[in-house]
Amino acid sequence: MSKKKNAPLPASSAGLLRFFEDETRGIKIKPEMVLGIAGALIGISLLIRVLFPV
């Protein structure tokens, strides 16, 4: 028998799973939406800088 088959899982992974299972109050937003909004703001600011140079 190999030792890897019987090896216990790391303690940190169990804590992470419990953390993500907890339900919290507040706004639910997907990570893709956050990245999209950030990209849009960067794009708009660059566009304004190009169209209206100081």
PDB file of N, CA, C and O in Angstrom:
ATOM      1  N   MET A   1       0.834  -1.190   0.000  1.00  0.00           N
ATOM      2  CA  MET A   1       0.000   0.000   0.000  1.00  0.00           C
ATOM      3  C   MET A   1       0.876   1.249   0.000  1.00  0.00           C
ATOM      4  O   MET A   1       1.921   1.288   0.649  1.00  0.00           O
ATOM      5  N   SER A   2       0.445   2.244  -0.720  1.00  0.00           N
ATOM      6  CA  SER A   2       1.214   3.482  -0.759  1.00  0.00           C
ATOM      7  C   SER A   2       0.771   4.409   0.367  1.00  0.00           C
ATOM      8  O   SER A   2      -0.376   4.355   0.813  1.00  0.00           O
ATOM      9  N   LYS A   3       1.666   5.240   0.811  1.00  0.00           N
ATOM     10  CA  LYS A   3       1.356   6.184   1.888  1.00  0.00           C
ATOM     11  C   LYS A   3       0.465   7.322   1.390  1.00  0.00           C
ATOM     12  O   LYS A   3      -0.293   7.904   2.166  1.00  0.00           O
ATOM     13  N   LYS A   4       0.557   7.638   0.099  1.00  0.00           N
ATOM     14  CA  LYS A   4      -0.213   8.762  -0.434  1.00  0.00           C
ATOM     15  C   LYS A   4      -1.716   8.493  -0.390  1.00  0.00           C
ATOM     16  O   LYS A   4      -2.501   9.423  -0.208  1.00  0.00           O
ATOM     17  N   LYS A   5      -2.128   7.237  -0.554  1.00  0.00           N
ATOM     18  CA  LYS A   5      -3.555   6.928  -0.527  1.00  0.00           C
ATOM     19  C   LYS A   5      -4.157   7.171   0.848  1.00  0.00           C
ATOM     20  O   LYS A   5      -5.302   7.610   0.957  1.00  0.00           O
ATOM     21  N   ASN A   6      -3.396   6.890   1.891  1.00  0.00           N
ATOM     22  CA  ASN A   6      -3.899   7.005   3.247  1.00  0.00           C
ATOM     23  C   ASN A   6      -3.535   8.343   3.885  1.00  0.00           C
ATOM     24  O   ASN A   6      -3.828   8.563   5.060  1.00  0.00           O
ATOM     25  N   ALA A   7      -2.915   9.219   3.144  1.00  0.00           N
ATOM     26  CA  ALA A   7      -2.475  10.494   3.708  1.00  0.00           C
ATOM     27  C   ALA A   7      -3.692  11.370   4.009  1.00  0.00           C
ATOM     28  O   ALA A   7      -4.605  11.455   3.187  1.00  0.00           O
ATOM     29  N   PRO A   8      -3.718  12.023   5.177  1.00  0.00           N
ATOM     30  CA  PRO A   8      -4.846  12.913   5.509  1.00  0.00           C
ATOM     31  C   PRO A   8      -4.771  14.208   4.694  1.00  0.00           C
ATOM     32  O   PRO A   8      -3.702  14.621   4.248  1.00  0.00           O
ATOM     33  N   LEU A   9      -5.917  14.821   4.518  1.00  0.00           N
ATOM     34  CA  LEU A   9      -5.974  16.102   3.815  1.00  0.00           C
ATOM     35  C   LEU A   9      -5.363  17.193   4.691  1.00  0.00           C
ATOM     36  O   LEU A   9      -5.380  17.088   5.917  1.00  0.00           O
ATOM     37  N   PRO A  10      -4.827  18.234   4.070  1.00  0.00           N
ATOM     38  CA  PRO A  10      -4.296  19.346   4.875  1.00  0.00           C
ATOM     39  C   PRO A  10      -5.405  20.011   5.689  1.00  0.00           C
ATOM     40  O   PRO A  10      -6.550  20.091   5.245  1.00  0.00           O
ATOM     41  N   ALA A  11      -5.060  20.475   6.857  1.00  0.00           N
ATOM     42  CA  ALA A  11      -6.051  21.095   7.746  1.00  0.00           C
ATOM     43  C   ALA A  11      -6.608  22.386   7.158  1.00  0.00           C
ATOM     44  O   ALA A  11      -7.757  22.736   7.428  1.00  0.00           O
ATOM     45  N   SER A  12      -5.821  23.099   6.364  1.00  0.00           N
ATOM     46  CA  SER A  12      -6.259  24.389   5.840  1.00  0.00           C
ATOM     47  C   SER A  12      -7.394  24.251   4.830  1.00  0.00           C
ATOM     48  O   SER A  12      -8.237  25.144   4.738  1.00  0.00           O
ATOM     49  N   SER A  13      -7.437  23.163   4.076  1.00  0.00           N
ATOM     50  CA  SER A  13      -8.489  23.025   3.071  1.00  0.00           C
ATOM     51  C   SER A  13      -9.861  22.872   3.720  1.00  0.00           C
ATOM     52  O   SER A  13     -10.852  23.369   3.185  1.00  0.00           O
ATOM     53  N   ALA A  14      -9.932  22.206   4.842  1.00  0.00           N
ATOM     54  CA  ALA A  14     -11.217  22.038   5.516  1.00  0.00           C
ATOM     55  C   ALA A  14     -11.730  23.393   6.009  1.00  0.00           C
ATOM     56  O   ALA A  14     -12.931  23.656   5.938  1.00  0.00           O
ATOM     57  N   GLY A  15     -10.852  24.241   6.499  1.00  0.00           N
ATOM     58  CA  GLY A  15     -11.261  25.565   6.946  1.00  0.00           C
ATOM     59  C   GLY A  15     -11.767  26.417   5.798  1.00  0.00           C
ATOM     60  O   GLY A  15     -12.733  27.163   5.957  1.00  0.00           O
ATOM     61  N   LEU A  16     -11.126  26.314   4.643  1.00  0.00           N
ATOM     62  CA  LEU A  16     -11.563  27.076   3.476  1.00  0.00           C
ATOM     63  C   LEU A  16     -12.948  26.636   3.025  1.00  0.00           C
ATOM     64  O   LEU A  16     -13.790  27.470   2.690  1.00  0.00           O
ATOM     65  N   LEU A  17     -13.185  25.345   3.016  1.00  0.00           N
ATOM     66  CA  LEU A  17     -14.494  24.859   2.601  1.00  0.00           C
ATOM     67  C   LEU A  17     -15.580  25.368   3.542  1.00  0.00           C
ATOM     68  O   LEU A  17     -16.651  25.771   3.087  1.00  0.00           O
ATOM     69  N   ARG A  18     -15.324  25.355   4.817  1.00  0.00           N
ATOM     70  CA  ARG A  18     -16.317  25.850   5.773  1.00  0.00           C
ATOM     71  C   ARG A  18     -16.532  27.349   5.600  1.00  0.00           C
ATOM     72  O   ARG A  18     -17.655  27.834   5.742  1.00  0.00           O
ATOM     73  N   PHE A  19     -15.474  28.081   5.298  1.00  0.00           N
ATOM     74  CA  PHE A  19     -15.593  29.528   5.112  1.00  0.00           C
ATOM     75  C   PHE A  19     -16.501  29.847   3.933  1.00  0.00           C
ATOM     76  O   PHE A  19     -17.355  30.728   4.036  1.00  0.00           O
ATOM     77  N   PHE A  20     -16.332  29.149   2.818  1.00  0.00           N
ATOM     78  CA  PHE A  20     -17.124  29.439   1.632  1.00  0.00           C
ATOM     79  C   PHE A  20     -18.553  28.928   1.743  1.00  0.00           C
ATOM     80  O   PHE A  20     -19.423  29.375   0.995  1.00  0.00           O
ATOM     81  N   GLU A  21     -18.812  28.003   2.658  1.00  0.00           N
ATOM     82  CA  GLU A  21     -20.173  27.530   2.846  1.00  0.00           C
ATOM     83  C   GLU A  21     -21.004  28.503   3.661  1.00  0.00           C
ATOM     84  O   GLU A  21     -22.231  28.492   3.570  1.00  0.00           O
ATOM     85  N   ASP A  22     -20.353  29.349   4.461  1.00  0.00           N
ATOM     86  CA  ASP A  22     -21.085  30.313   5.285  1.00  0.00           C
ATOM     87  C   ASP A  22     -21.806  31.315   4.400  1.00  0.00           C
ATOM     88  O   ASP A  22     -21.235  31.853   3.451  1.00  0.00           O
ATOM     89  N   GLU A  23     -23.061  31.554   4.723  1.00  0.00           N
ATOM     90  CA  GLU A  23     -23.872  32.512   3.969  1.00  0.00           C
ATOM     91  C   GLU A  23     -23.826  33.851   4.681  1.00  0.00           C
ATOM     92  O   GLU A  23     -24.089  33.933   5.881  1.00  0.00           O
ATOM     93  N   THR A  24     -23.494  34.894   3.947  1.00  0.00           N
ATOM     94  CA  THR A  24     -23.428  36.224   4.538  1.00  0.00           C
ATOM     95  C   THR A  24     -24.467  37.124   3.883  1.00  0.00           C
ATOM     96  O   THR A  24     -24.911  36.873   2.763  1.00  0.00           O
ATOM     97  N   ARG A  25     -24.845  38.175   4.601  1.00  0.00           N
ATOM     98  CA  ARG A  25     -25.792  39.133   4.063  1.00  0.00           C
ATOM     99  C   ARG A  25     -25.036  40.134   3.197  1.00  0.00           C
ATOM    100  O   ARG A  25     -23.840  40.353   3.386  1.00  0.00           O
ATOM    101  N   GLY A  26     -25.737  40.730   2.258  1.00  0.00           N
ATOM    102  CA  GLY A  26     -25.121  41.742   1.422  1.00  0.00           C
ATOM    103  C   GLY A  26     -25.382  41.485  -0.051  1.00  0.00           C
ATOM    104  O   GLY A  26     -26.135  40.584  -0.422  1.00  0.00           O
ATOM    105  N   ILE A  27     -24.751  42.290  -0.871  1.00  0.00           N
ATOM    106  CA  ILE A  27     -24.938  42.220  -2.312  1.00  0.00           C
ATOM    107  C   ILE A  27     -24.203  41.001  -2.862  1.00  0.00           C
ATOM    108  O   ILE A  27     -23.042  40.766  -2.526  1.00  0.00           O
ATOM    109  N   LYS A  28     -24.876  40.234  -3.700  1.00  0.00           N
ATOM    110  CA  LYS A  28     -24.261  39.092  -4.362  1.00  0.00           C
ATOM    111  C   LYS A  28     -23.891  39.536  -5.780  1.00  0.00           C
ATOM    112  O   LYS A  28     -24.758  39.928  -6.561  1.00  0.00           O
ATOM    113  N   ILE A  29     -22.609  39.470  -6.101  1.00  0.00           N
ATOM    114  CA  ILE A  29     -22.148  39.892  -7.423  1.00  0.00           C
ATOM    115  C   ILE A  29     -21.087  38.909  -7.897  1.00  0.00           C
ATOM    116  O   ILE A  29     -20.229  38.481  -7.125  1.00  0.00           O
ATOM    117  N   LYS A  30     -21.158  38.558  -9.170  1.00  0.00           N
ATOM    118  CA  LYS A  30     -20.214  37.596  -9.735  1.00  0.00           C
ATOM    119  C   LYS A  30     -18.855  38.263  -9.952  1.00  0.00           C
ATOM    120  O   LYS A  30     -18.790  39.462 -10.228  1.00  0.00           O
ATOM    121  N   PRO A  31     -17.777  37.499  -9.830  1.00  0.00           N
ATOM    122  CA  PRO A  31     -16.434  38.052 -10.069  1.00  0.00           C
ATOM    123  C   PRO A  31     -16.271  38.590 -11.495  1.00  0.00           C
ATOM    124  O   PRO A  31     -15.550  39.563 -11.714  1.00  0.00           O
ATOM    125  N   GLU A  32     -16.939  37.960 -12.458  1.00  0.00           N
ATOM    126  CA  GLU A  32     -16.850  38.418 -13.847  1.00  0.00           C
ATOM    127  C   GLU A  32     -17.427  39.829 -13.985  1.00  0.00           C
ATOM    128  O   GLU A  32     -16.932  40.641 -14.766  1.00  0.00           O
ATOM    129  N   MET A  33     -18.478  40.106 -13.215  1.00  0.00           N
ATOM    130  CA  MET A  33     -19.097  41.427 -13.262  1.00  0.00           C
ATOM    131  C   MET A  33     -18.139  42.481 -12.699  1.00  0.00           C
ATOM    132  O   MET A  33     -18.043  43.584 -13.238  1.00  0.00           O
ATOM    133  N   VAL A  34     -17.439  42.148 -11.630  1.00  0.00           N
ATOM    134  CA  VAL A  34     -16.487  43.085 -11.037  1.00  0.00           C
ATOM    135  C   VAL A  34     -15.371  43.394 -12.027  1.00  0.00           C
ATOM    136  O   VAL A  34     -14.993  44.553 -12.199  1.00  0.00           O
ATOM    137  N   LEU A  35     -14.838  42.346 -12.684  1.00  0.00           N
ATOM    138  CA  LEU A  35     -13.781  42.563 -13.673  1.00  0.00           C
ATOM    139  C   LEU A  35     -14.286  43.371 -14.865  1.00  0.00           C
ATOM    140  O   LEU A  35     -13.564  44.214 -15.397  1.00  0.00           O
ATOM    141  N   GLY A  36     -15.520  43.116 -15.284  1.00  0.00           N
ATOM    142  CA  GLY A  36     -16.096  43.865 -16.398  1.00  0.00           C
ATOM    143  C   GLY A  36     -16.267  45.339 -16.076  1.00  0.00           C
ATOM    144  O   GLY A  36     -15.958  46.202 -16.898  1.00  0.00           O
ATOM    145  N   ILE A  37     -16.758  45.625 -14.881  1.00  0.00           N
ATOM    146  CA  ILE A  37     -16.939  47.019 -14.472  1.00  0.00           C
ATOM    147  C   ILE A  37     -15.594  47.724 -14.367  1.00  0.00           C
ATOM    148  O   ILE A  37     -15.456  48.867 -14.804  1.00  0.00           O
ATOM    149  N   ALA A  38     -14.591  47.045 -13.786  1.00  0.00           N
ATOM    150  CA  ALA A  38     -13.260  47.637 -13.669  1.00  0.00           C
ATOM    151  C   ALA A  38     -12.669  47.906 -15.053  1.00  0.00           C
ATOM    152  O   ALA A  38     -12.088  48.967 -15.284  1.00  0.00           O
ATOM    153  N   GLY A  39     -12.812  46.956 -15.969  1.00  0.00           N
ATOM    154  CA  GLY A  39     -12.312  47.147 -17.332  1.00  0.00           C
ATOM    155  C   GLY A  39     -13.020  48.280 -18.046  1.00  0.00           C
ATOM    156  O   GLY A  39     -12.388  49.044 -18.776  1.00  0.00           O
ATOM    157  N   ALA A  40     -14.326  48.399 -17.845  1.00  0.00           N
ATOM    158  CA  ALA A  40     -15.091  49.474 -18.468  1.00  0.00           C
ATOM    159  C   ALA A  40     -14.641  50.837 -17.942  1.00  0.00           C
ATOM    160  O   ALA A  40     -14.506  51.788 -18.712  1.00  0.00           O
ATOM    161  N   LEU A  41     -14.412  50.931 -16.647  1.00  0.00           N
ATOM    162  CA  LEU A  41     -13.955  52.204 -16.071  1.00  0.00           C
ATOM    163  C   LEU A  41     -12.573  52.584 -16.599  1.00  0.00           C
ATOM    164  O   LEU A  41     -12.311  53.753 -16.881  1.00  0.00           O
ATOM    165  N   ILE A  42     -11.697  51.598 -16.731  1.00  0.00           N
ATOM    166  CA  ILE A  42     -10.364  51.869 -17.286  1.00  0.00           C
ATOM    167  C   ILE A  42     -10.482  52.322 -18.735  1.00  0.00           C
ATOM    168  O   ILE A  42      -9.822  53.275 -19.150  1.00  0.00           O
ATOM    169  N   GLY A  43     -11.326  51.635 -19.502  1.00  0.00           N
ATOM    170  CA  GLY A  43     -11.527  52.001 -20.904  1.00  0.00           C
ATOM    171  C   GLY A  43     -12.115  53.391 -21.062  1.00  0.00           C
ATOM    172  O   GLY A  43     -11.673  54.160 -21.916  1.00  0.00           O
ATOM    173  N   ILE A  44     -13.101  53.719 -20.252  1.00  0.00           N
ATOM    174  CA  ILE A  44     -13.726  55.048 -20.318  1.00  0.00           C
ATOM    175  C   ILE A  44     -12.724  56.132 -19.955  1.00  0.00           C
ATOM    176  O   ILE A  44     -12.672  57.177 -20.604  1.00  0.00           O
ATOM    177  N   SER A  45     -11.925  55.885 -18.913  1.00  0.00           N
ATOM    178  CA  SER A  45     -10.946  56.903 -18.511  1.00  0.00           C
ATOM    179  C   SER A  45      -9.884  57.108 -19.587  1.00  0.00           C
ATOM    180  O   SER A  45      -9.448  58.235 -19.817  1.00  0.00           O
ATOM    181  N   LEU A  46      -9.466  56.032 -20.247  1.00  0.00           N
ATOM    182  CA  LEU A  46      -8.493  56.172 -21.343  1.00  0.00           C
ATOM    183  C   LEU A  46      -9.108  56.907 -22.529  1.00  0.00           C
ATOM    184  O   LEU A  46      -8.453  57.740 -23.156  1.00  0.00           O
ATOM    185  N   LEU A  47     -10.357  56.601 -22.834  1.00  0.00           N
ATOM    186  CA  LEU A  47     -11.047  57.262 -23.938  1.00  0.00           C
ATOM    187  C   LEU A  47     -11.196  58.759 -23.671  1.00  0.00           C
ATOM    188  O   LEU A  47     -10.980  59.572 -24.570  1.00  0.00           O
ATOM    189  N   ILE A  48     -11.557  59.121 -22.465  1.00  0.00           N
ATOM    190  CA  ILE A  48     -11.683  60.543 -22.108  1.00  0.00           C
ATOM    191  C   ILE A  48     -10.333  61.236 -22.227  1.00  0.00           C
ATOM    192  O   ILE A  48     -10.244  62.369 -22.698  1.00  0.00           O
ATOM    193  N   ARG A  49      -9.283  60.543 -21.794  1.00  0.00           N
ATOM    194  CA  ARG A  49      -7.929  61.132 -21.865  1.00  0.00           C
ATOM    195  C   ARG A  49      -7.492  61.370 -23.314  1.00  0.00           C
ATOM    196  O   ARG A  49      -6.830  62.365 -23.608  1.00  0.00           O
ATOM    197  N   VAL A  50      -7.861  60.463 -24.211  1.00  0.00           N
ATOM    198  CA  VAL A  50      -7.483  60.601 -25.618  1.00  0.00           C
ATOM    199  C   VAL A  50      -8.335  61.675 -26.300  1.00  0.00           C
ATOM    200  O   VAL A  50      -7.816  62.461 -27.092  1.00  0.00           O
ATOM    201  N   LEU A  51      -9.631  61.714 -26.003  1.00  0.00           N
ATOM    202  CA  LEU A  51     -10.511  62.668 -26.668  1.00  0.00           C
ATOM    203  C   LEU A  51     -10.376  64.087 -26.148  1.00  0.00           C
ATOM    204  O   LEU A  51     -10.584  65.041 -26.898  1.00  0.00           O
ATOM    205  N   PHE A  52     -10.032  64.243 -24.886  1.00  0.00           N
ATOM    206  CA  PHE A  52      -9.923  65.576 -24.281  1.00  0.00           C
ATOM    207  C   PHE A  52      -8.554  65.766 -23.621  1.00  0.00           C
ATOM    208  O   PHE A  52      -8.459  65.800 -22.395  1.00  0.00           O
ATOM    209  N   PRO A  53      -7.500  65.891 -24.423  1.00  0.00           N
ATOM    210  CA  PRO A  53      -6.159  66.072 -23.837  1.00  0.00           C
ATOM    211  C   PRO A  53      -6.052  67.449 -23.151  1.00  0.00           C
ATOM    212  O   PRO A  53      -6.668  68.429 -23.574  1.00  0.00           O
ATOM    213  N   VAL A  54      -5.272  67.479 -22.112  1.00  0.00           N
ATOM    214  CA  VAL A  54      -5.107  68.722 -21.342  1.00  0.00           C
ATOM    215  C   VAL A  54      -3.839  69.433 -21.773  1.00  0.00           C
ATOM    216  O   VAL A  54      -3.519  70.498 -21.246  1.00  0.00           O
TER     217      VAL A  54
END
